Amino acid sequence: MKIHTKTVFPLAAIFVTAIMLLSITPSAFAEVTITTASGNLSVPGCEETAEGCYTPDNVTVDVGSIITMTNTDSAGIHTFTAGTVDGFTPTPTGEFDSGILNADQSFEYTADTVGEISYYCMLHTWMQGVIVVQETGAQMDGSMMDDKMKDGSMMDKKMSMKMDLNEIMAEIKTSEGMANKPMTVDLTMTELDGKGIEHITYNIKATQGSKIILDEEGHMHKGTIMNSHVTSALPMAASDSMPVVLTVESVGFGHDEQYVDVPGEIATKQVVPEFGTIAVMILVVAIVSVIAISARSRLSIMTRI
């Protein structure tokens, strides 16, 4: 049989073109997997780690992507629920809700709308994550991310926290500053309305004289408004002349791709005895005087009788 060359070449060209298009055209329905993180998720703590409480806890997908959410925690049950958490109060937004998932159970969600979806576990509200749904094939290099962050069009919901240090309320409580003993420092930070701050990294430092007795970094978010820190042993008891000076400074907000450096002082405190030395002396003198006056009054009355 004779093969006509004019027919073979066009067919071959079409075949090769189709193969090339298939090799460079991305799948319209990409598959993404999110799992619960490792470790003990039944108590707060995972939210303060670099990994977070979900893996990944912040993911960007193309619209139309199929997201499989799996509970890989063999020791607990969890949910993947779209919504936000204010303090410890969750508010579902309705995009998806896996319901309670036992170990190795999964739930699928098709990201059909461009935007940002926060999600959390209904049973453990400190477990939080974010899904960013973008237009298919959208590129997000560093410069574009900077522009988006500036105009707010891609501002992650986790970054909606207060980044004005003047709008942060900090309270520092300490144990008694005794010589040769460590001191416990309880730091509470909230927004002015009392709500938790979303993902703030801070540094807390304590000095007594020229000696640094505490210098470490901490992290807080809406589910954790108080952290405890412990100093090394104090060289001497805290006093008016040798107080323990505590300083809390902001390092930045957010984490991972949405982390922003925001340095600045948040609060300072001097730890001295509850009553200063002079105040104690005045109090003692006053008590002695009252006793003396009372004694004289009784003697005077007895003499007249």
C-alpha positions in Angstrom: 0.0 0.0 0.0 1.3 3.4 -0.9 1.4 6.0 1.8 0.9 9.6 0.7 3.6 11.8 2.2 1.3 14.9 2.3 -1.1 13.1 4.7 1.6 11.7 7.1 3.4 14.9 7.8 0.4 17.0 9.0 -0.8 14.1 11.2 2.6 13.7 12.8 2.8 17.5 13.4 -0.6 17.4 15.1 0.4 14.4 17.2 3.7 16.1 18.4 1.9 19.4 19.1 -0.7 17.6 21.3 2.0 15.8 23.3 3.8 19.1 23.9 0.6 20.8 25.0 -0.2 18.0 27.4 3.3 18.2 28.9 3.1 21.9 29.6 -0.5 22.4 30.5 -1.1 22.2 34.3 -3.9 20.0 35.6 -7.1 22.0 36.0 -7.8 20.0 39.2 -4.6 19.9 41.2 -4.7 17.9 44.3 -3.4 19.2 47.6 -3.2 17.4 51.0 -3.4 18.9 54.4 -2.9 16.8 57.5 -2.9 17.3 61.3 0.6 18.0 62.6 2.6 15.6 64.7 2.8 15.8 68.5 0.2 16.1 71.2 -2.6 18.3 69.7 -5.1 17.8 72.5 -3.4 20.6 74.5 -2.1 24.0 73.4 1.4 24.2 72.2 1.5 23.1 68.5 0.5 26.7 67.5 3.8 28.0 68.9 5.9 25.7 66.8 7.3 26.4 63.3 5.3 23.5 61.9 2.0 24.7 63.4 -1.0 22.5 64.1 -1.8 21.5 60.5 0.7 20.5 57.8 0.9 22.8 56.1 -1.1 25.3 58.2 -0.8 27.9 55.4 -1.2 26.8 51.8 -1.8 28.6 48.5 -3.8 26.7 45.8 -5.3 27.4 42.4 -9.1 27.7 42.1 -10.6 24.4 41.2 -8.0 22.5 43.3 -9.2 19.5 45.3 -8.0 19.7 48.9 -7.8 16.5 50.9 -7.8 17.0 54.7 -6.7 14.1 56.7 -6.6 13.5 60.5 -3.2 11.7 60.9 -3.3 12.0 64.7 -3.7 8.5 66.1 -4.3 9.8 69.6 -7.2 12.2 68.9 -10.2 13.3 66.9 -10.2 16.6 65.0 -12.1 18.7 62.5 -11.3 20.9 59.6 -13.8 23.7 59.9 -13.8 27.0 57.8 -14.0 30.0 60.1 -12.2 32.2 62.6 -11.4 32.0 66.3 -11.8 35.1 68.5 -10.0 34.3 71.7 -11.5 30.9 72.4 -14.8 31.6 70.5 -15.0 30.0 67.0 -17.2 31.5 64.3 -17.8 29.1 61.3 -18.0 30.8 57.9 -19.5 27.9 56.0 -17.1 27.2 53.2 -16.5 23.7 54.5 -16.7 21.5 57.6 -15.3 18.0 57.8 -17.2 17.1 60.9 -15.3 14.9 63.5 -12.6 12.8 61.9 -11.1 9.8 63.6 -7.6 8.8 62.9 -6.8 8.3 59.2 -10.2 9.6 58.1 -10.3 12.3 55.3 -12.5 15.0 53.9 -12.3 16.6 50.5 -13.0 20.2 49.6 -12.9 21.8 46.1 -11.6 25.3 46.2 -14.2 26.9 43.9 -13.8 30.6 44.9 -10.8 32.9 44.9 -10.0 34.3 48.3 -8.7 33.4 51.7 -10.3 30.8 54.0 -9.3 30.5 57.6 -10.0 27.2 59.3 -9.7 25.6 62.7 -10.5 22.5 64.8 -13.9 22.8 66.5 -12.6 20.6 69.4 -9.2 22.3 69.8 -9.5 25.9 68.7 -5.8 26.7 69.0 -5.4 24.5 65.9 -5.7 27.1 63.1 -4.7 27.3 59.5 -5.3 29.3 56.3 -6.0 28.3 52.7 -5.4 31.0 50.0 -7.2 30.3 46.7 -5.8 32.2 43.7 -6.6 32.3 40.0 -5.3 29.3 38.1 -1.7 29.7 37.1 -1.1 32.9 39.1 2.5 33.5 40.0 3.5 35.0 43.3 7.2 35.9 43.3 8.8 38.0 46.1 8.2 41.4 44.6 4.6 40.6 43.8 4.0 39.4 47.3 5.5 42.7 48.7 3.1 44.6 46.4 0.1 42.5 47.5 1.0 42.9 51.1 1.2 46.7 50.7 -2.1 47.1 49.0 -3.8 44.5 51.2 -5.3 42.4 48.4 -3.5 39.3 49.6 -3.3 40.1 53.3 -3.5 36.8 55.1 -6.2 36.7 57.7 -3.6 35.8 60.2 -2.0 39.1 59.4 -5.1 41.1 60.2 -3.9 41.4 63.8 -2.9 44.7 65.3 0.6 45.6 64.2 0.6 49.0 65.9 2.5 48.5 69.1 0.5 51.3 70.8 -2.6 49.2 70.5 -1.1 46.3 72.5 -1.8 46.0 76.2 0.8 44.2 78.3 0.7 43.1 81.9 3.7 41.7 83.7 3.3 39.8 87.0 6.3 38.3 88.9 7.0 36.2 91.9 8.9 37.8 94.8 12.5 38.7 93.8 14.5 36.7 96.4 18.3 36.4 96.5 19.8 33.3 94.9 16.4 32.1 93.7 14.8 32.3 90.2 11.8 34.6 89.6 8.7 33.6 87.6 7.5 36.1 85.1 3.9 35.9 83.8 3.4 38.0 80.6 -0.1 38.7 79.3 -0.6 40.6 76.0 -3.9 41.5 74.3 -5.3 44.1 72.0 -6.9 47.1 73.8 -10.3 45.5 73.6 -8.9 42.4 75.5 -8.8 40.1 72.5 -5.8 37.9 71.8 -3.1 39.0 69.4 -2.7 36.9 66.2 0.9 35.6 66.1 3.2 38.0 67.7 6.8 37.1 68.4 8.5 39.0 71.2 11.7 39.1 73.3 11.6 39.3 77.0 14.7 40.4 78.9 15.4 40.8 82.7 18.5 42.4 84.2 19.6 43.1 87.8 22.4 45.6 87.8 24.7 44.5 85.0 23.7 40.8 85.1 21.3 39.5 82.5 19.0 36.9 84.3 16.5 36.3 81.4 16.8 36.8 77.7 14.5 34.7 75.5 12.0 34.8 72.7 8.3 34.0 73.0 5.3 33.7 70.8 1.6 34.4 71.3 -1.6 34.3 69.3 -5.3 34.5 69.8 -5.5 31.2 71.6 -2.6 32.0 74.0 -2.6 35.4 75.7 -0.3 34.5 78.6 3.2 33.0 78.7 5.3 32.2 81.7 9.1 32.7 81.8 11.6 31.9 84.5 14.8 33.9 85.2 18.0 32.5 86.5 18.8 32.9 90.2 18.9 36.5 91.3 22.3 37.7 92.4 20.6 39.5 95.3 17.1 40.3 96.6 15.2 42.9 94.5 15.4 46.3 96.2 15.0 50.0 95.5 18.7 50.2 94.9 19.0 47.0 92.9 15.6 46.3 91.2 15.0 43.7 88.5 14.3 45.5 85.3 12.0 43.7 82.8 11.7 44.7 79.2 9.3 43.2 76.5 10.0 44.1 72.9 8.2 43.1 69.7 10.1 41.1 67.1 7.4 40.7 64.5 4.0 39.4 63.5 2.8 36.4 61.6 4.8 33.4 60.6 6.1 31.6 57.5 5.5 33.5 54.3 3.4 36.1 56.1 6.0 37.0 58.7 6.7 40.8 59.1 9.4 42.3 61.2 7.9 44.9 63.6 10.6 45.7 66.2 9.8 48.1 69.1 9.4 48.3 72.9 6.0 47.1 74.3 6.5 47.3 78.1 9.0 47.7 80.9 8.7 47.1 84.6 10.9 47.4 87.7 10.5 44.7 90.3 11.1 46.0 93.8 9.8 44.9 97.2 6.0 45.5 97.6 6.9 48.2 100.1 10.1 50.2 99.5 12.7 50.4 102.3 11.7 54.0 103.2 8.0 53.1 103.2 8.6 50.2 105.5 10.5 52.4 108.0 7.7 55.0 108.0 5.2 52.2 108.6 7.2 50.9 111.5 7.6 54.3 113.1 3.9 55.1 112.6 2.9 51.8 114.4 5.2 52.4 117.3 3.9 56.0 117.7 0.3 54.8 117.7 1.1 52.2 120.4 2.9 54.8 122.5 0.0 57.3 122.3 -2.5 54.6 123.2 -0.5 53.6 126.2 -0.2 57.2 127.5 -3.9 57.7 127.0 -4.7 54.7 129.1 -2.3 55.8 131.8 -3.8 59.3 131.9 -7.3 57.9 132.3 -6.3 55.5 135.1 -4.6 58.4 137.0 -7.8 60.5 136.9 -9.8 57.6 138.2 
